[in-house]
Amino acid sequence: MNEDLFQSYEIKERNGKLVIILELNPQMEEFAAEPGLVTHHQIGSLEDEARQYIEEKFPMIEDAVVSVVAEDIPLLTFPLHEVHQNS
């Protein structure tokens, strides 16, 4: 996990659901080239980085909606919980 990827976070409750907003660090080389342009990270790996960050910072949170933003522009939103299917 890249420790410097996210510069801040905010946790809110919206409509009874927990929302975690992760703000990307604008000084990161990958995101500094052009606003909204991701040059080195694929969306899948950005989601993986966000999941790892949340697991380290908030290990007790299992169900939330995560939004990754860059300068208030939403880049990615996904549910934190894993959907388990019965076999």
PDB file with one MODEL, atoms N, CA, C and O in Angstrom:
MODEL        1
ATOM      1  N   MET A   1       0.847  -1.182   0.000  1.00  0.00           N
ATOM      2  CA  MET A   1       0.000   0.000   0.000  1.00  0.00           C
ATOM      3  C   MET A   1       0.891   1.242   0.000  1.00  0.00           C
ATOM      4  O   MET A   1       1.899   1.300   0.704  1.00  0.00           O
ATOM      5  N   ASN A   2       0.508   2.214  -0.787  1.00  0.00           N
ATOM      6  CA  ASN A   2       1.218   3.474  -0.851  1.00  0.00           C
ATOM      7  C   ASN A   2       0.677   4.392   0.246  1.00  0.00           C
ATOM      8  O   ASN A   2      -0.444   4.891   0.138  1.00  0.00           O
ATOM      9  N   GLU A   3       1.455   4.616   1.287  1.00  0.00           N
ATOM     10  CA  GLU A   3       1.017   5.398   2.456  1.00  0.00           C
ATOM     11  C   GLU A   3       0.660   6.838   2.106  1.00  0.00           C
ATOM     12  O   GLU A   3      -0.168   7.447   2.784  1.00  0.00           O
ATOM     13  N   ASP A   4       1.268   7.392   1.064  1.00  0.00           N
ATOM     14  CA  ASP A   4       1.064   8.798   0.721  1.00  0.00           C
ATOM     15  C   ASP A   4      -0.035   9.030  -0.299  1.00  0.00           C
ATOM     16  O   ASP A   4      -0.275  10.171  -0.692  1.00  0.00           O
ATOM     17  N   LEU A   5      -0.702   7.983  -0.733  1.00  0.00           N
ATOM     18  CA  LEU A   5      -1.692   8.113  -1.800  1.00  0.00           C
ATOM     19  C   LEU A   5      -2.887   8.963  -1.378  1.00  0.00           C
ATOM     20  O   LEU A   5      -3.400   9.751  -2.172  1.00  0.00           O
ATOM     21  N   PHE A   6      -3.331   8.805  -0.130  1.00  0.00           N
ATOM     22  CA  PHE A   6      -4.487   9.556   0.362  1.00  0.00           C
ATOM     23  C   PHE A   6      -4.023  10.604   1.371  1.00  0.00           C
ATOM     24  O   PHE A   6      -3.297  10.290   2.314  1.00  0.00           O
ATOM     25  N   GLN A   7      -4.447  11.845   1.164  1.00  0.00           N
ATOM     26  CA  GLN A   7      -4.011  12.907   2.067  1.00  0.00           C
ATOM     27  C   GLN A   7      -4.949  13.090   3.247  1.00  0.00           C
ATOM     28  O   GLN A   7      -4.533  13.588   4.293  1.00  0.00           O
ATOM     29  N   SER A   8      -6.218  12.694   3.095  1.00  0.00           N
ATOM     30  CA  SER A   8      -7.163  12.847   4.197  1.00  0.00           C
ATOM     31  C   SER A   8      -8.361  11.937   3.969  1.00  0.00           C
ATOM     32  O   SER A   8      -8.539  11.359   2.897  1.00  0.00           O
ATOM     33  N   TYR A   9      -9.172  11.831   5.008  1.00  0.00           N
ATOM     34  CA  TYR A   9     -10.401  11.054   4.918  1.00  0.00           C
ATOM     35  C   TYR A   9     -11.490  11.750   5.717  1.00  0.00           C
ATOM     36  O   TYR A   9     -11.221  12.581   6.585  1.00  0.00           O
ATOM     37  N   GLU A  10     -12.706  11.395   5.406  1.00  0.00           N
ATOM     38  CA  GLU A  10     -13.872  11.911   6.119  1.00  0.00           C
ATOM     39  C   GLU A  10     -14.873  10.767   6.230  1.00  0.00           C
ATOM     40  O   GLU A  10     -15.107  10.039   5.265  1.00  0.00           O
ATOM     41  N   ILE A  11     -15.456  10.617   7.401  1.00  0.00           N
ATOM     42  CA  ILE A  11     -16.465   9.588   7.612  1.00  0.00           C
ATOM     43  C   ILE A  11     -17.776  10.277   7.939  1.00  0.00           C
ATOM     44  O   ILE A  11     -17.852  11.098   8.853  1.00  0.00           O
ATOM     45  N   LYS A  12     -18.807   9.931   7.179  1.00  0.00           N
ATOM     46  CA  LYS A  12     -20.130  10.529   7.353  1.00  0.00           C
ATOM     47  C   LYS A  12     -21.176   9.430   7.398  1.00  0.00           C
ATOM     48  O   LYS A  12     -20.914   8.275   7.063  1.00  0.00           O
ATOM     49  N   GLU A  13     -22.360   9.821   7.818  1.00  0.00           N
ATOM     50  CA  GLU A  13     -23.501   8.918   7.721  1.00  0.00           C
ATOM     51  C   GLU A  13     -24.517   9.568   6.797  1.00  0.00           C
ATOM     52  O   GLU A  13     -24.931  10.708   7.009  1.00  0.00           O
ATOM     53  N   ARG A  14     -24.913   8.826   5.767  1.00  0.00           N
ATOM     54  CA  ARG A  14     -25.909   9.320   4.811  1.00  0.00           C
ATOM     55  C   ARG A  14     -26.998   8.264   4.664  1.00  0.00           C
ATOM     56  O   ARG A  14     -26.722   7.113   4.325  1.00  0.00           O
ATOM     57  N   ASN A  15     -28.226   8.666   4.921  1.00  0.00           N
ATOM     58  CA  ASN A  15     -29.367   7.754   4.782  1.00  0.00           C
ATOM     59  C   ASN A  15     -29.151   6.440   5.529  1.00  0.00           C
ATOM     60  O   ASN A  15     -29.503   5.368   5.038  1.00  0.00           O
ATOM     61  N   GLY A  16     -28.569   6.539   6.718  1.00  0.00           N
ATOM     62  CA  GLY A  16     -28.364   5.361   7.543  1.00  0.00           C
ATOM     63  C   GLY A  16     -27.181   4.495   7.141  1.00  0.00           C
ATOM     64  O   GLY A  16     -26.971   3.434   7.729  1.00  0.00           O
ATOM     65  N   LYS A  17     -26.406   4.921   6.154  1.00  0.00           N
ATOM     66  CA  LYS A  17     -25.231   4.155   5.717  1.00  0.00           C
ATOM     67  C   LYS A  17     -23.969   4.949   6.014  1.00  0.00           C
ATOM     68  O   LYS A  17     -23.957   6.177   5.933  1.00  0.00           O
ATOM     69  N   LEU A  18     -22.918   4.238   6.355  1.00  0.00           N
ATOM     70  CA  LEU A  18     -21.623   4.847   6.594  1.00  0.00           C
ATOM     71  C   LEU A  18     -20.958   5.142   5.252  1.00  0.00           C
ATOM     72  O   LEU A  18     -20.937   4.288   4.366  1.00  0.00           O
ATOM     73  N   VAL A  19     -20.415   6.351   5.104  1.00  0.00           N
ATOM     74  CA  VAL A  19     -19.722   6.760   3.885  1.00  0.00           C
ATOM     75  C   VAL A  19     -18.314   7.205   4.266  1.00  0.00           C
ATOM     76  O   VAL A  19     -18.136   8.050   5.143  1.00  0.00           O
ATOM     77  N   ILE A  20     -17.324   6.633   3.605  1.00  0.00           N
ATOM     78  CA  ILE A  20     -15.934   7.004   3.826  1.00  0.00           C
ATOM     79  C   ILE A  20     -15.439   7.692   2.561  1.00  0.00           C
ATOM     80  O   ILE A  20     -15.457   7.109   1.477  1.00  0.00           O
ATOM     81  N   ILE A  21     -14.998   8.935   2.710  1.00  0.00           N
ATOM     82  CA  ILE A  21     -14.497   9.710   1.571  1.00  0.00           C
ATOM     83  C   ILE A  21     -12.989   9.830   1.722  1.00  0.00           C
ATOM     84  O   ILE A  21     -12.498  10.362   2.717  1.00  0.00           O
ATOM     85  N   LEU A  22     -12.257   9.333   0.731  1.00  0.00           N
ATOM     86  CA  LEU A  22     -10.801   9.399   0.720  1.00  0.00           C
ATOM     87  C   LEU A  22     -10.358  10.432  -0.302  1.00  0.00           C
ATOM     88  O   LEU A  22     -10.732  10.359  -1.472  1.00  0.00           O
ATOM     89  N   GLU A  23      -9.556  11.397   0.145  1.00  0.00           N
ATOM     90  CA  GLU A  23      -9.051  12.457  -0.735  1.00  0.00           C
ATOM     91  C   GLU A  23      -7.644  12.088  -1.198  1.00  0.00           C
ATOM     92  O   GLU A  23      -6.743  11.886  -0.384  1.00  0.00           O
ATOM     93  N   LEU A  24      -7.470  12.004  -2.519  1.00  0.00           N
ATOM     94  CA  LEU A  24      -6.150  11.700  -3.067  1.00  0.00           C
ATOM     95  C   LEU A  24      -5.188  12.846  -2.812  1.00  0.00           C
ATOM     96  O   LEU A  24      -5.578  14.013  -2.802  1.00  0.00           O
ATOM     97  N   ASN A  25      -3.948  12.504  -2.609  1.00  0.00           N
ATOM     98  CA  ASN A  25      -2.898  13.495  -2.427  1.00  0.00           C
ATOM     99  C   ASN A  25      -2.560  14.091  -3.796  1.00  0.00           C
ATOM    100  O   ASN A  25      -2.100  13.367  -4.678  1.00  0.00           O
ATOM    101  N   PRO A  26      -2.777  15.394  -3.990  1.00  0.00           N
ATOM    102  CA  PRO A  26      -2.520  15.994  -5.312  1.00  0.00           C
ATOM    103  C   PRO A  26      -1.039  16.056  -5.663  1.00  0.00           C
ATOM    104  O   PRO A  26      -0.696  16.305  -6.819  1.00  0.00           O
ATOM    105  N   GLN A  27      -0.163  15.838  -4.704  1.00  0.00           N
ATOM    106  CA  GLN A  27       1.278  15.877  -4.963  1.00  0.00           C
ATOM    107  C   GLN A  27       1.806  14.558  -5.523  1.00  0.00           C
ATOM    108  O   GLN A  27       2.963  14.471  -5.933  1.00  0.00           O
ATOM    109  N   MET A  28       0.958  13.540  -5.538  1.00  0.00           N
ATOM    110  CA  MET A  28       1.400  12.260  -6.069  1.00  0.00           C
ATOM    111  C   MET A  28       1.627  12.385  -7.566  1.00  0.00           C
ATOM    112  O   MET A  28       0.793  12.939  -8.282  1.00  0.00           O
ATOM    113  N   GLU A  29       2.730  11.880  -8.029  1.00  0.00           N
ATOM    114  CA  GLU A  29       3.108  11.977  -9.439  1.00  0.00           C
ATOM    115  C   GLU A  29       2.030  11.421 -10.363  1.00  0.00           C
ATOM    116  O   GLU A  29       1.762  11.990 -11.421  1.00  0.00           O
ATOM    117  N   GLU A  30       1.415  10.317  -9.965  1.00  0.00           N
ATOM    118  CA  GLU A  30       0.449   9.660 -10.822  1.00  0.00           C
ATOM    119  C   GLU A  30      -0.770  10.530 -11.117  1.00  0.00           C
ATOM    120  O   GLU A  30      -1.397  10.387 -12.167  1.00  0.00           O
ATOM    121  N   PHE A  31      -1.108  11.436 -10.191  1.00  0.00           N
ATOM    122  CA  PHE A  31      -2.336  12.195 -10.316  1.00  0.00           C
ATOM    123  C   PHE A  31      -2.083  13.681 -10.565  1.00  0.00           C
ATOM    124  O   PHE A  31      -3.032  14.452 -10.711  1.00  0.00           O
ATOM    125  N   ALA A  32      -0.833  14.086 -10.613  1.00  0.00           N
ATOM    126  CA  ALA A  32      -0.536  15.500 -10.743  1.00  0.00           C
ATOM    127  C   ALA A  32      -0.460  15.973 -12.188  1.00  0.00           C
ATOM    128  O   ALA A  32      -0.461  17.179 -12.432  1.00  0.00           O
ATOM    129  N   ALA A  33      -0.396  15.071 -13.139  1.00  0.00           N
ATOM    130  CA  ALA A  33      -0.221  15.444 -14.541  1.00  0.00           C
ATOM    131  C   ALA A  33      -1.369  16.293 -15.056  1.00  0.00           C
ATOM    132  O   ALA A  33      -1.138  17.334 -15.671  1.00  0.00           O
ATOM    133  N   GLU A  34      -2.578  15.874 -14.820  1.00  0.00           N
ATOM    134  CA  GLU A  34      -3.752  16.582 -15.315  1.00  0.00           C
ATOM    135  C   GLU A  34      -4.923  16.232 -14.405  1.00  0.00           C
ATOM    136  O   GLU A  34      -5.112  15.059 -14.081  1.00  0.00           O
ATOM    137  N   PRO A  35      -5.720  17.226 -13.979  1.00  0.00           N
ATOM    138  CA  PRO A  35      -6.828  16.921 -13.068  1.00  0.00           C
ATOM    139  C   PRO A  35      -7.743  15.843 -13.635  1.00  0.00           C
ATOM    140  O   PRO A  35      -8.181  15.911 -14.783  1.00  0.00           O
ATOM    141  N   GLY A  36      -8.020  14.845 -12.794  1.00  0.00           N
ATOM    142  CA  GLY A  36      -8.928  13.783 -13.198  1.00  0.00           C
ATOM    143  C   GLY A  36      -8.294  12.687 -14.038  1.00  0.00           C
ATOM    144  O   GLY A  36      -8.962  11.708 -14.370  1.00  0.00           O
ATOM    145  N   LEU A  37      -7.016  12.826 -14.391  1.00  0.00           N
ATOM    146  CA  LEU A  37      -6.346  11.838 -15.234  1.00  0.00           C
ATOM    147  C   LEU A  37      -5.513  10.908 -14.361  1.00  0.00           C
ATOM    148  O   LEU A  37      -4.626  11.353 -13.633  1.00  0.00           O
ATOM    149  N   VAL A  38      -5.796   9.649 -14.438  1.00  0.00           N
ATOM    150  CA  VAL A  38      -5.027   8.642 -13.706  1.00  0.00           C
ATOM    151  C   VAL A  38      -4.071   8.016 -14.707  1.00  0.00           C
ATOM    152  O   VAL A  38      -4.507   7.357 -15.651  1.00  0.00           O
ATOM    153  N   THR A  39      -2.770   8.214 -14.513  1.00  0.00           N
ATOM    154  CA  THR A  39      -1.817   7.756 -15.511  1.00  0.00           C
ATOM    155  C   THR A  39      -1.134   6.446 -15.160  1.00  0.00           C
ATOM    156  O   THR A  39      -0.842   5.660 -16.061  1.00  0.00           O
ATOM    157  N   HIS A  40      -0.869   6.179 -13.896  1.00  0.00           N
ATOM    158  CA  HIS A  40      -0.171   4.961 -13.526  1.00  0.00           C
ATOM    159  C   HIS A  40      -1.057   3.956 -12.816  1.00  0.00           C
ATOM    160  O   HIS A  40      -0.787   2.756 -12.872  1.00  0.00           O
ATOM    161  N   HIS A  41      -2.097   4.409 -12.154  1.00  0.00           N
ATOM    162  CA  HIS A  41      -2.984   3.509 -11.421  1.00  0.00           C
ATOM    163  C   HIS A  41      -4.191   3.164 -12.274  1.00  0.00           C
ATOM    164  O   HIS A  41      -4.836   4.047 -12.839  1.00  0.00           O
ATOM    165  N   GLN A  42      -4.483   1.910 -12.360  1.00  0.00           N
ATOM    166  CA  GLN A  42      -5.736   1.494 -12.969  1.00  0.00           C
ATOM    167  C   GLN A  42      -6.811   1.625 -11.904  1.00  0.00           C
ATOM    168  O   GLN A  42      -6.503   1.619 -10.712  1.00  0.00           O
ATOM    169  N   ILE A  43      -8.074   1.745 -12.318  1.00  0.00           N
ATOM    170  CA  ILE A  43      -9.160   1.898 -11.363  1.00  0.00           C
ATOM    171  C   ILE A  43      -9.204   0.721 -10.391  1.00  0.00           C
ATOM    172  O   ILE A  43      -9.443   0.918  -9.199  1.00  0.00           O
ATOM    173  N   GLY A  44      -8.981  -0.477 -10.870  1.00  0.00           N
ATOM    174  CA  GLY A  44      -8.983  -1.648  -9.987  1.00  0.00           C
ATOM    175  C   GLY A  44      -7.940  -1.537  -8.898  1.00  0.00           C
ATOM    176  O   GLY A  44      -8.225  -1.859  -7.744  1.00  0.00           O
ATOM    177  N   SER A  45      -6.730  -1.086  -9.231  1.00  0.00           N
ATOM    178  CA  SER A  45      -5.685  -0.979  -8.221  1.00  0.00           C
ATOM    179  C   SER A  45      -5.959   0.181  -7.278  1.00  0.00           C
ATOM    180  O   SER A  45      -5.573   0.124  -6.111  1.00  0.00           O
ATOM    181  N   LEU A  46      -6.606   1.218  -7.750  1.00  0.00           N
ATOM    182  CA  LEU A  46      -6.984   2.324  -6.874  1.00  0.00           C
ATOM    183  C   LEU A  46      -8.002   1.832  -5.846  1.00  0.00           C
ATOM    184  O   LEU A  46      -7.939   2.217  -4.678  1.00  0.00           O
ATOM    185  N   GLU A  47      -8.923   0.999  -6.264  1.00  0.00           N
ATOM    186  CA  GLU A  47      -9.879   0.407  -5.330  1.00  0.00           C
ATOM    187  C   GLU A  47      -9.153  -0.473  -4.322  1.00  0.00           C
ATOM    188  O   GLU A  47      -9.467  -0.441  -3.132  1.00  0.00           O
ATOM    189  N   ASP A  48      -8.191  -1.255  -4.784  1.00  0.00           N
ATOM    190  CA  ASP A  48      -7.418  -2.106  -3.878  1.00  0.00           C
ATOM    191  C   ASP A  48      -6.666  -1.267  -2.854  1.00  0.00           C
ATOM    192  O   ASP A  48      -6.642  -1.607  -1.671  1.00  0.00           O
ATOM    193  N   GLU A  49      -6.052  -0.173  -3.299  1.00  0.00           N
ATOM    194  CA  GLU A  49      -5.330   0.724  -2.389  1.00  0.00           C
ATOM    195  C   GLU A  49      -6.283   1.309  -1.348  1.00  0.00           C
ATOM    196  O   GLU A  49      -5.942   1.392  -0.168  1.00  0.00           O
ATOM    197  N   ALA A  50      -7.471   1.712  -1.785  1.00  0.00           N
ATOM    198  CA  ALA A  50      -8.461   2.278  -0.864  1.00  0.00           C
ATOM    199  C   ALA A  50      -8.906   1.234   0.162  1.00  0.00           C
ATOM    200  O   ALA A  50      -9.022   1.535   1.349  1.00  0.00           O
ATOM    201  N   ARG A  51      -9.150   0.019  -0.296  1.00  0.00           N
ATOM    202  CA  ARG A  51      -9.541  -1.061   0.627  1.00  0.00           C
ATOM    203  C   ARG A  51      -8.455  -1.323   1.666  1.00  0.00           C
ATOM    204  O   ARG A  51      -8.752  -1.464   2.852  1.00  0.00           O
ATOM    205  N   GLN A  52      -7.208  -1.388   1.230  1.00  0.00           N
ATOM    206  CA  GLN A  52      -6.099  -1.629   2.155  1.00  0.00           C
ATOM    207  C   GLN A  52      -5.967  -0.491   3.161  1.00  0.00           C
ATOM    208  O   GLN A  52      -5.740  -0.729   4.347  1.00  0.00           O
ATOM    209  N   TYR A  53      -6.106   0.735   2.692  1.00  0.00           N
ATOM    210  CA  TYR A  53      -6.020   1.908   3.571  1.00  0.00           C
ATOM    211  C   TYR A  53      -7.089   1.838   4.656  1.00  0.00           C
ATOM    212  O   TYR A  53      -6.805   2.065   5.832  1.00  0.00           O
ATOM    213  N   ILE A  54      -8.309   1.526   4.259  1.00  0.00           N
ATOM    214  CA  ILE A  54      -9.419   1.445   5.215  1.00  0.00           C
ATOM    215  C   ILE A  54      -9.216   0.288   6.179  1.00  0.00           C
ATOM    216  O   ILE A  54      -9.475   0.428   7.375  1.00  0.00           O
ATOM    217  N   GLU A  55      -8.757  -0.853   5.679  1.00  0.00           N
ATOM    218  CA  GLU A  55      -8.507  -2.005   6.553  1.00  0.00           C
ATOM    219  C   GLU A  55      -7.472  -1.676   7.620  1.00  0.00           C
ATOM    220  O   GLU A  55      -7.596  -2.123   8.760  1.00  0.00           O
ATOM    221  N   GLU A  56      -6.446  -0.895   7.262  1.00  0.00           N
ATOM    222  CA  GLU A  56      -5.410  -0.520   8.224  1.00  0.00           C
ATOM    223  C   GLU A  56      -5.895   0.540   9.208  1.00  0.00           C
ATOM    224  O   GLU A  56      -5.635   0.440  10.407  1.00  0.00           O
ATOM    225  N   LYS A  57      -6.597   1.555   8.707  1.00  0.00           N
ATOM    226  CA  LYS A  57      -7.038   2.663   9.558  1.00  0.00           C
ATOM    227  C   LYS A  57      -8.269   2.323  10.394  1.00  0.00           C
ATOM    228  O   LYS A  57      -8.385   2.753  11.541  1.00  0.00           O
ATOM    229  N   PHE A  58      -9.179   1.557   9.818  1.00  0.00           N
ATOM    230  CA  PHE A  58     -10.469   1.280  10.455  1.00  0.00           C
ATOM    231  C   PHE A  58     -10.798  -0.211  10.365  1.00  0.00           C
ATOM    232  O   PHE A  58     -11.730  -0.587   9.654  1.00  0.00           O
ATOM    233  N   PRO A  59     -10.065  -1.058  11.060  1.00  0.00           N
ATOM    234  CA  PRO A  59     -10.276  -2.503  10.916  1.00  0.00           C
ATOM    235  C   PRO A  59     -11.660  -2.981  11.359  1.00  0.00           C
ATOM    236  O   PRO A  59     -12.078  -4.070  10.967  1.00  0.00           O
ATOM    237  N   MET A  60     -12.373  -2.203  12.156  1.00  0.00           N
ATOM    238  CA  MET A  60     -13.683  -2.626  12.640  1.00  0.00           C
ATOM    239  C   MET A  60     -14.810  -2.288  11.660  1.00  0.00           C
ATOM    240  O   MET A  60     -15.919  -2.803  11.806  1.00  0.00           O
ATOM    241  N   ILE A  61     -14.552  -1.446  10.678  1.00  0.00           N
ATOM    242  CA  ILE A  61     -15.591  -1.090   9.707  1.00  0.00           C
ATOM    243  C   ILE A  61     -15.668  -2.179   8.647  1.00  0.00           C
ATOM    244  O   ILE A  61     -14.695  -2.455   7.945  1.00  0.00           O
ATOM    245  N   GLU A  62     -16.842  -2.791   8.543  1.00  0.00           N
ATOM    246  CA  GLU A  62     -17.023  -3.863   7.570  1.00  0.00           C
ATOM    247  C   GLU A  62     -17.999  -3.493   6.460  1.00  0.00           C
ATOM    248  O   GLU A  62     -17.964  -4.079   5.379  1.00  0.00           O
ATOM    249  N   ASP A  63     -18.863  -2.530   6.723  1.00  0.00           N
ATOM    250  CA  ASP A  63     -19.890  -2.185   5.741  1.00  0.00           C
ATOM    251  C   ASP A  63     -19.952  -0.671   5.596  1.00  0.00           C
ATOM    252  O   ASP A  63     -20.289   0.039   6.543  1.00  0.00           O
ATOM    253  N   ALA A  64     -19.626  -0.187   4.414  1.00  0.00           N
ATOM    254  CA  ALA A  64     -19.653   1.245   4.136  1.00  0.00           C
ATOM    255  C   ALA A  64     -19.609   1.445   2.628  1.00  0.00           C
ATOM    256  O   ALA A  64     -19.333   0.519   1.867  1.00  0.00           O
ATOM    257  N   VAL A  65     -19.885   2.658   2.222  1.00  0.00           N
ATOM    258  CA  VAL A  65     -19.697   3.063   0.837  1.00  0.00           C
ATOM    259  C   VAL A  65     -18.435   3.928   0.820  1.00  0.00           C
ATOM    260  O   VAL A  65     -18.290   4.838   1.636  1.00  0.00           O
ATOM    261  N   VAL A  66     -17.535   3.642  -0.103  1.00  0.00           N
ATOM    262  CA  VAL A  66     -16.266   4.361  -0.182  1.00  0.00           C
ATOM    263  C   VAL A  66     -16.254   5.215  -1.439  1.00  0.00           C
ATOM    264  O   VAL A  66     -16.585   4.745  -2.528  1.00  0.00           O
ATOM    265  N   SER A  67     -15.870   6.477  -1.276  1.00  0.00           N
ATOM    266  CA  SER A  67     -15.695   7.373  -2.418  1.00  0.00           C
ATOM    267  C   SER A  67     -14.259   7.873  -2.409  1.00  0.00           C
ATOM    268  O   SER A  67     -13.758   8.336  -1.385  1.00  0.00           O
ATOM    269  N   VAL A  68     -13.603   7.776  -3.559  1.00  0.00           N
ATOM    270  CA  VAL A  68     -12.263   8.319  -3.729  1.00  0.00           C
ATOM    271  C   VAL A  68     -12.409   9.571  -4.576  1.00  0.00           C
ATOM    272  O   VAL A  68     -12.971   9.530  -5.671  1.00  0.00           O
ATOM    273  N   VAL A  69     -11.894  10.693  -4.059  1.00  0.00           N
ATOM    274  CA  VAL A  69     -12.031  11.962  -4.761  1.00  0.00           C
ATOM    275  C   VAL A  69     -10.661  12.615  -4.956  1.00  0.00           C
ATOM    276  O   VAL A  69      -9.727  12.382  -4.190  1.00  0.00           O
ATOM    277  N   ALA A  70     -10.572  13.427  -5.991  1.00  0.00           N
ATOM    278  CA  ALA A  70      -9.381  14.231  -6.254  1.00  0.00           C
ATOM    279  C   ALA A  70      -9.848  15.663  -6.452  1.00  0.00           C
ATOM    280  O   ALA A  70     -10.535  15.980  -7.423  1.00  0.00           O
ATOM    281  N   GLU A  71      -9.466  16.519  -5.522  1.00  0.00           N
ATOM    282  CA  GLU A  71      -9.867  17.929  -5.585  1.00  0.00           C
ATOM    283  C   GLU A  71     -11.379  18.053  -5.754  1.00  0.00           C
ATOM    284  O   GLU A  71     -11.856  18.791  -6.615  1.00  0.00           O
ATOM    285  N   ASP A  72     -12.119  17.332  -4.934  1.00  0.00           N
ATOM    286  CA  ASP A  72     -13.586  17.322  -4.899  1.00  0.00           C
ATOM    287  C   ASP A  72     -14.248  16.707  -6.134  1.00  0.00           C
ATOM    288  O   ASP A  72     -15.465  16.799  -6.292  1.00  0.00           O
ATOM    289  N   ILE A  73     -13.464  16.087  -7.002  1.00  0.00           N
ATOM    290  CA  ILE A  73     -14.017  15.392  -8.169  1.00  0.00           C
ATOM    291  C   ILE A  73     -14.063  13.899  -7.846  1.00  0.00           C
ATOM    292  O   ILE A  73     -13.017  13.289  -7.625  1.00  0.00           O
ATOM    293  N   PRO A  74     -15.255  13.300  -7.816  1.00  0.00           N
ATOM    294  CA  PRO A  74     -15.336  11.863  -7.532  1.00  0.00           C
ATOM    295  C   PRO A  74     -14.709  11.045  -8.657  1.00  0.00           C
ATOM    296  O   PRO A  74     -15.034  11.228  -9.830  1.00  0.00           O
ATOM    297  N   LEU A  75     -13.806  10.141  -8.279  1.00  0.00           N
ATOM    298  CA  LEU A  75     -13.161   9.272  -9.260  1.00  0.00           C
ATOM    299  C   LEU A  75     -13.688   7.851  -9.202  1.00  0.00           C
ATOM    300  O   LEU A  75     -13.754   7.159 -10.218  1.00  0.00           O
ATOM    301  N   LEU A  76     -14.065   7.418  -7.998  1.00  0.00           N
ATOM    302  CA  LEU A  76     -14.426   6.029  -7.795  1.00  0.00           C
ATOM    303  C   LEU A  76     -15.319   5.920  -6.573  1.00  0.00           C
ATOM    304  O   LEU A  76     -15.041   6.530  -5.541  1.00  0.00           O
ATOM    305  N   THR A  77     -16.387   5.148  -6.685  1.00  0.00           N
ATOM    306  CA  THR A  77     -17.269   4.855  -5.546  1.00  0.00           C
ATOM    307  C   THR A  77     -17.576   3.365  -5.591  1.00  0.00           C
ATOM    308  O   THR A  77     -17.905   2.820  -6.645  1.00  0.00           O
ATOM    309  N   PHE A  78     -17.464   2.712  -4.433  1.00  0.00           N
ATOM    310  CA  PHE A  78     -17.716   1.275  -4.366  1.00  0.00           C
ATOM    311  C   PHE A  78     -18.153   0.879  -2.962  1.00  0.00           C
ATOM    312  O   PHE A  78     -17.842   1.577  -1.997  1.00  0.00           O
ATOM    313  N   PRO A  79     -18.873  -0.238  -2.840  1.00  0.00           N
ATOM    314  CA  PRO A  79     -19.249  -0.729  -1.510  1.00  0.00           C
ATOM    315  C   PRO A  79     -18.044  -1.419  -0.869  1.00  0.00           C
ATOM    316  O   PRO A  79     -17.305  -2.140  -1.538  1.00  0.00           O
ATOM    317  N   LEU A  80     -17.855  -1.193   0.421  1.00  0.00           N
ATOM    318  CA  LEU A  80     -16.728  -1.796   1.120  1.00  0.00           C
ATOM    319  C   LEU A  80     -16.959  -3.272   1.392  1.00  0.00           C
ATOM    320  O   LEU A  80     -16.025  -4.070   1.312  1.00  0.00           O
ATOM    321  N   HIS A  81     -18.179  -3.640   1.709  1.00  0.00           N
ATOM    322  CA  HIS A  81     -18.447  -5.028   2.081  1.00  0.00           C
ATOM    323  C   HIS A  81     -18.323  -5.955   0.891  1.00  0.00           C
ATOM    324  O   HIS A  81     -18.546  -5.558  -0.253  1.00  0.00           O
ATOM    325  N   GLU A  82     -17.969  -7.180   1.172  1.00  0.00           N
ATOM    326  CA  GLU A  82     -17.913  -8.220   0.149  1.00  0.00           C
ATOM    327  C   GLU A  82     -19.243  -8.950   0.151  1.00  0.00           C
ATOM    328  O   GLU A  82     -19.795  -9.230   1.215  1.00  0.00           O
ATOM    329  N   VAL A  83     -19.752  -9.255  -1.006  1.00  0.00           N
ATOM    330  CA  VAL A  83     -20.995 -10.014  -1.117  1.00  0.00           C
ATOM    331  C   VAL A  83     -20.627 -11.482  -1.120  1.00  0.00           C
ATOM    332  O   VAL A  83     -19.885 -11.951  -1.982  1.00  0.00           O
ATOM    333  N   HIS A  84     -21.168 -12.215  -0.125  1.00  0.00           N
ATOM    334  CA  HIS A  84     -20.883 -13.645  -0.024  1.00  0.00           C
ATOM    335  C   HIS A  84     -22.097 -14.420  -0.525  1.00  0.00           C
ATOM    336  O   HIS A  84     -23.227 -14.159  -0.111  1.00  0.00           O
ATOM    337  N   GLN A  85     -21.854 -15.369  -1.415  1.00  0.00           N
ATOM    338  CA  GLN A  85     -22.940 -16.195  -1.929  1.00  0.00           C
ATOM    339  C   GLN A  85     -22.951 -17.515  -1.197  1.00  0.00           C
ATOM    340  O   GLN A  85     -21.896 -18.069  -0.885  1.00  0.00           O
ATOM    341  N   ASN A  86     -24.138 -18.022  -0.922  1.00  0.00           N
ATOM    342  CA  ASN A  86     -24.264 -19.333  -0.282  1.00  0.00           C
ATOM    343  C   ASN A  86     -24.008 -20.418  -1.307  1.00  0.00           C
ATOM    344  O   ASN A  86     -24.485 -20.348  -2.439  1.00  0.00           O
ATOM    345  N   SER A  87     -23.255 -21.413  -0.900  1.00  0.00           N
ATOM    346  CA  SER A  87     -22.946 -22.526  -1.830  1.00  0.00           C
ATOM    347  C   SER A  87     -23.984 -23.594  -1.754  1.00  0.00           C
ATOM    348  O   SER A  87     -23.890 -24.599  -2.459  1.00  0.00           O
TER     349      SER A  87
ENDMDL
END
